[in-house]
Every structure is written in C-alpha cells, then in structure tokens.
Amino acid sequence: AMTALEHYQQALHHWLQSQPPQALQGLALLQARDRLQHTLDQTPLADPQSLLILQDLDKTLEAQAQALDEVISFEQCRKTLLPPIDRWWWFLDQTKPPHPLDRFDWLFNTIGLGAWTVSLALLVDLSRRVFIGGSGVAGLSVLTLSSLVTLLKARSDLTEAGQQGFRTLLEKLGVKSYWQAEATCLTTTLLATALTALWLGLPDFSRSYNRLGRQAQHNGELGQAERLYTQAIALDEDNLDAHYNLGTLYEDLQDVDRATTQYLIAIQGDLPDAYNNLAHLYLQTAIQSQDPSVQTQKQQQAIALLSQGLPLAEQTSPPSVLYSFYKNLGWARLLQGNPQVAEPLLQTAIEISQDSEPNTILNEGSAHCLLALSLDAQQSPQALQSWQSCCQLSTNANPNEDAWILEAHKKLNAHSYDPNTVCRPSAPPVS
C-alpha cells in the first residue's frame, strides 16, 4: 500500500509540475489513484499518518478537476473502463467546481428558451400557411425539412439522450463543457434565425405565386390560376394584388359574391382597380335587379366607390383605368336618371380614350354608347353622332356593348343610315 501511495503521490507531483498539462500525465494520475484503491481494497492503510497523506492528496486531486477536464475526456474514459460509482476520480468532471463562465448559463438558457418559443411559433404559422394554401411539393418539402430540423434540435435539447449526444459531439469538436450552454443557445438561435428568414421570405414567395397565377389566367387556365392565387394569399394575407387578381378571376367566372369579397379586401390597400371593378359589379347588379331599392343602393355604392377611388387613380393609374373610372361614374349617374351630370363624365372618358395609344382602351365604344344614351335622354341632336361612334367602336363580345349596338342600329335606321356599313363587321346584322 505504501508503494502504491508513493506512486500516486509522485504521479500527482508530475501532473502539478507539467506546463502545460498533458492528457497522458492526467490519465497516469487517475490510473495511479485506481491502482492505489485496488491495493487498499486488499490491504487497508493501518498507519494514521499515511491516511492523512492520502486525504491531502485526494483533496489536491479534486482541486485539479477543472484542469483535468480540459485535457482528457472523462466521459470517454468511463465508457472504456466502466468504473464503479465509488471510484470518484473518474467522475471529477461532474463534481468539479463551476467554471467562471458558468455563472452566465442562466442568461444563455433564457435566450435559448426565447429562441425556442420563436421557432415553434414560426413553425406553427408556416405549417398553417402551407396547408391552407396547398403549396404543392415545393412548399411541403420546405416545411418537412424545417420540421425535421426542429424535431432533431428539440431531441438534442429536451431529452437526456439528446443532451448526452450533444455533449459528446461538442467534445469531439474540441468544445469544452463550460461552453455547452452557449453552444446550445447558439444552435437554437441559429434555428430561430433560419425559420425567421424563411418566414420573412413568404411575401416574396407569395408574389411569385401571384405572377404565375396571372400568367395562368391569361392563358385561360382558370383552375390553375385560382389555386396559385389562393397559395399566394395563404403565404401572405396582405398580398392585396393577389386578392384583386383573384377577384377578377371570380368575376370572369360570374361568381359575384366571391369576387366582391376579394375586391373589398383589395380596397383596404387603396388599389384603384379594385374600387373600379367592385363599382362595376354593383352597377351590373343594379341593372339585373328588379327591386328598385336594390337598384338605388347599388348605384349609390358604386358612385361612392368610384368617387373614393378616382383621386387615387389620377395619381398612379394608367389612362385605361382612368377611362374606366369616368365611364363607370357616368354610367352610374345615367342609371340614377341624371344624364346632365353623366354627360361631362363620359366626355372626359372619351377624351382620355382619344389621347391614349391605340389599342390600350379595350372597350372604348362603351363611353360613346353611354354618351349617346345620355344625349338621347336630353333630346340632343348630337346623340346621332354618338350612336355612330358607339356602333363603330363597340363589339358584341361585350354583353353590355352588344345591347347598346342593337339600340344604335334602331337609332341609325330611324335616321335612314345603314348600320351594316357604319358598324363593325362583327355586329349582328339588322333584320
């Protein structure tokens, strides 16, 4: 026992004298203590002086826990040697005095908890948006990858096996144990940052889906366009352009209720086109309704929308939109029975059309037809010229213009004009 004690004392002395400490000397010290214990198990110390020396040596060894932990892996040693729990020197990494950096662990743990809260909230919101919009393979792939990374991170942080594995990984990477809280906080923060970047990028994805939707709608793929617009809105509910485009799609499909809903949302972003299109829907409803109260209500709503949207359109919109505003506003006043008020509005629409580039105004005949109706109501002789322009510029592809063309034929026939030579070839022949 004395020989083993002396060997242990010598190994401890060599360790204390080594600069810098070496892993080989640290392992030699622990093995010397192991051999001493094996000897003591067979032959206990009988000399009180030797017992005091052993106690002093053990206190010195315990004080070296931090230094030993920096050069050797206690955890790996325990896996290799499988020491019993009473061989305390193999567990010095668990009983060593706290490192000065450990006093900041509470701060990093708090930051990590906040990052976890942000990560989970973002993941839930991303999942909701992807599943509501049905974002296809690409969206589901991104969500699946994000969820997998989050689950793996949760396992490493929130389970004992995961924490043990994370500590092992840090040791293999050469990261000291007193940096564990910081490392955990860093990885959790990086995860939250990645999810935040993905979440902040949703408006860009939304705009891409919106562009694809417009292209599909232009190509006549209305079902595909609806799906793309819906995905765009799910990814960014504030994408008012997507709401407006979806409204135009529903209007093409004659789904007035859903078109109205989308236009009302788009109006919240002060989109002039949304004001104009919704007002047009109200005018159509007023024309089709047999209830005078409904007619009056829709006419008033249309005028209110056009009056609110016109200043916005004059600031930002192209001539085609301005033309439509003045044309619809004149139409609304005409339906109200105010042809004198409607006339200057329709004249303004015609002037805008005449000053615009060719083929930029798609329904330029409408303003002439409405002006003809307005002048007829005032019994003005200038109405005939407007009927001629109505017949020349209108097309029966537009339901409203088709009805006005028929009226123009009657007016021209009454004045001995041949509509078949005045009007567009596409206009229906006079019976």
N, C-alpha and C positions, 0 to 999 in steps of 0.2 A: 504494500500500500504506500509505503514511504517513497519507493521508486516511482510509482505512478503519480504521486502527488508532486514530486520534484519535476517530473516530466511535464506535468500540467503547468507548474509554476514557470518553467523555462519557456514553454510554448506561449504563455501569456506575456512573458517579458519580451520575446521576439516580436510578438504582434504589436506591443506598445511602442517598440523601438523602430518599427518599419515605417518608412516615409517614402512614398505614400503607402497606405495599407494595401496589401496584395491578397487576392482571393485565396491563393494557395496557403498563405500563413493563417488566414482566418479559418479555413477548413481544418488545418493541422491543429489549431487551438481547440476547436469543437471536438475533434476526434480524440485529442488528449483528455478532454473532460469526459468523453464517453468511456475511454479505457479506464480512467480512474474510477468511474462509477461501477464498471464491471468488476474491478478489483474490490471495491467497497462492499459490493453485494456478497462477495465471498468472505472477505476479511474486513470487518468494520474497524474504524480507527479507535484505538484504545487510549491514545495519548491526547489529553485535552489541548495541549499546545498545538498539535497537528490539526485538531478540529478547528481551532481559532484561525489558523493559517488558511485552511480550506474555505472558511466563511469569508475571510477577507478577499481571497482570490475570486470567489463566486460573485461578491459584490462588484469587484473590478470588472469581471466578465459581463455582468448585467449592465454596467455603465457603458460598455462598448457596443451595446445592441445597435445603435444607430449607425456607427461606423461599419460594423459587420454587415448590416443590411444593405449598405451601399456597394459592397464588393461581391457578395455571394447571394444566391437565391435560396432563402430558407425553404420556400415552398417546393422547389425542385429537390432539395435535399430530403425533405420529408417524403416526397413521392418515391425517392430512390431507397432510402433507408428504412422507412416505416417505423420511426422511433415511437415508443410508448409515450403517453402524455406526461409522465413524470420526468422524462428527460427534457427538462425545461429549456436547456440551452439550444435545443433545436427549434424552439418556439419564440426566440428572442424578438423576432420581427413583430410578434403580436403583443409583446409586453414592453417594447422599447418606449422610452419617454417621447412625448409628442414633438414633432419637428416644428420649428418656429412658423413654418408656412401653414401648419395645420390649424392655426387659430383663424385663418381666413376661410376654412372649409364651409362654415355656415353661410358665408356670403355667396360662394360658388354654388352651393346646394340650392340656395334661394333663387339665384339666377337660372340654374338648371330647371327648377320647378316652374318658373315663369316661362322658360322656353318650351317645356313640355306642354303647358297649358295652351300656348300659342300654336304649337304643332298640331295638337289634337283638334283645336277649334278650326284651323285651316283645313285639316284633312276631312273633317265632317262637312265643311262648306264646299270643298272641292267635290266630294262624293255626291252631295246633293245636286250641284250644278251639272255634273256629268250625267247622272242618272235621269234627272228631269229632262235634260235636253237630248238624251240618247246620242252621245257624241261619237258613237262608232268605235271602230277598232283603235284608232289613234288615241282618242280620249280615254278609253278604258285601259289601254296599255300604260299610259302615263299615270293614271290613278292606281293601277295594280302595282307598278313599280314603287310609287310613293308609299302605298300602304305596306308593302313588303319591307321597305327600308325602315319605316316607322315601327313595325312589329319587331324587327330584329333589334332595333335600338331599345325598344321597351323591354325585350327579354334581357338584354345586357345590363340594363339599369335597374330593373324592378324584380328580378329573380335572383336567388342566391347562386344558382348555377351560372347564370349570365354574368353576374358580378365577378365570380371566380374566373370565368373565362376571359373577361375583360382585363382583370389584373394580370393574368398570365400573358395575354397579348402585350400589355404595357411592359412587362418585364422583358419579353423577347425583343421589344423595340428599344430597350435600354431606358425606359422611363421609370424613375424612382417612385416608390409607393406614396411618398408625401405629395406627389403631383397628381394622384389619382382623382381627387375631387375636381381639380382644374381640368384634367383631361376629359372627365365625364361631362362637365359643364360645357367644354368646348365642342365636343361632338354633338351634344344636344342642341346647342346654339346653332351649329352648322346645319343641322337638320331643319330647325325652325327657319333659318335663313333661306334654305333651298325651297321649302314649302312657301315661304313668303314671296320669293321671287316668282315661283310658279303662279301663285295667286295674283300677284301684281301684273303678270303677263296675260291674264284672262281677257282683258279688253282687246289686246292685240289679236288673240285667237278669235274673239268674237267678231272683230272687223273682218278677219279673213273669211269666216263663215258667211258673213253678210255679203261680201263681194262674190263669193261662189253662188250664193242664193240669187243675187241679181242676174248673174250670168245664166243660171238655170232657168229663171223666169223669162229672160229674154229669148232663150232657146225653146220656150214652150213646155219645159219640164216642170209643171206646176207642183206636182207632188214632191219632187226633189227640192224645189225652191222652198216650199213650206217647211220641210224638215231642216234645211240649212238655216232658215231664218229663226226657227224655234231653237236650234242649237246656239245660234248667236245670242239670242235673248237669255237663254239659260246661263251662258257663260258670263254675260254682262247685262244685267237687267236695265242698266242705264244707257244701253246702246239704242238711242231713240231712232237712229236711222234704220235699224233693223225692224223696230216696231212700225215705222212708217212704211217700209217696203212690204212687210207682212200685211199691212192694211191694204196696200194696192193689190196684193195678190188676192186677198179675200174679196175685194171689190170686183176684180176680174171674174171671180167665181160666183158673183152675185150673192155673197154671204154678207149682207149689210150689217148685221149685228156684230159679227166678229171684226169686220173692217172698221166699224165705228169705235169699238173698244181700242183697237191698235192706234187709230188716229188720235183718240183722246189722250193716250199715253204720250204719243209723239208731240202733241201740242205743249206738253209740260216743258219740253226743251225749246219752245218757240221756233219750231220748224215751219216756215211759211207754207210749204207744200201741204203739210198736214192740215193747217187751217183751211186751205183752199179745197182740198179733197173732201174733208168732212162736210164743209158747207155744200159742196156739190151733191153729196149723199143726201143731205137734208132737203135740198131742192128737188131731187128725184123723188124722195118720199112724199113731199108736198104735192107733187104732180100726180103721183099714183094714188094718193089717199082720197077717199070720198067724204071724209069728215072735215068740215070747214074749220073746226077748232084745231085739228091736227095740221091742216094746211097752214093756218096762221102761225101756229107755234113753230113749225119747221122753217117757215120763211123768216121769222124773227131770229131764230137761232142761226140760220145761215148768214143773215146780214150782220149779226153780232160777231160771228167768227171772221167773216171777210173784213169787217171794219178793224178788228184787232190785228189780223194778220197782214193787212195791206202795208202798214208802215214798216213792218219787218221785211216784207218782200221788196219794197222800194230800196232798202238798204243793201240787201245781199242777193236777191234772186235775179236770174236771167230774164230777158224780155218775154220768153214763153210763159213763165209763171206770172209775171205782171199782167200779161194779156188775159190769162185765165181768171185772175182776180177781178179785173174790171168787167170782163164778160159775165162772170157769175154774179157779181154785185148788181150789174144792170139787169140781169135775168131775174134776180130776186125782187128788185124794185118793180119790174114789169109784172111779176106774178102778184105783187101786192096791189096792183092797179094804179101804179104811179109812172106812166110812160114818160111824162115830162122829166122826172128825176132819172129814169133809166137811160134816156137818150144821150146825155153828155158822157155818161159812164161807158156806154157802148161805143160812142165816137172815139173816146180815148183808147179803148181796146183795139179798134180798127187802126188808129194811128200807130200804135205800138207794133201791130202786125205789119203795116206797110213799111215801117222803118227797120224791120228786122231782116236778117239774112234769109234768103229763100229756103223754104222747107224747114224752117225752125219752128213755125207755128203749125201744129198738126191739124187743128180744127178751126182754121181762120174763117171758114164760112159761117160758123155759129154766130159770131158777133154781127155779121151782116143780116142774118136771118132775124135775130132778136131786134136789131135796129129797125128792120122792115116792119116787124110786129108793133114796135113802139111808135113808129111814124104812122102806121095804119090806124092805131088807136087814137092818134091825134088828127087823123084825116089829112095828113100832109101829102102833097103831090110828089114829094121826094121819095115816098115809100116804094114806088115802082123801080127806081134805080137800085134801091137796096135789095129788092126782091131779085133783080137780075144778078147782082153780085152774090146773093145767097145761093142762087141756082148754079152759078158758075163755079163757086169755090167750095161748095158743100159736097159731101159724099154720103151715099146711102149706107155705107158701112157703119156710120154712127147713127144709133137709133133715133136720137133727137133730131139730127140733121135730116134724116130720112123723112120724118114727119113734116119738117119745115120745107123740104124740097117739094113735097106734094102740094103744100099750101102755095109755094111760089108758082108752081105750074098753073094753079087755078087763077092766081092774080095775073100772070102773064097772058093766059088765054083770054081773060076778060078784057085785056087791052090789045088783043089781036097780035100778040107775039107768039112765035113758035118755040116752045120750051125745048124741043128736041135739037134746035140749033143753038140755043143760048146756054143750056145747062151742060154739065159734064156728061160724057157718054155713059157713065155708069148709072146715071139717074134713071129711074123707071120710066118707060115711055108713057105718053099721055094716051089714055084710052079714048 
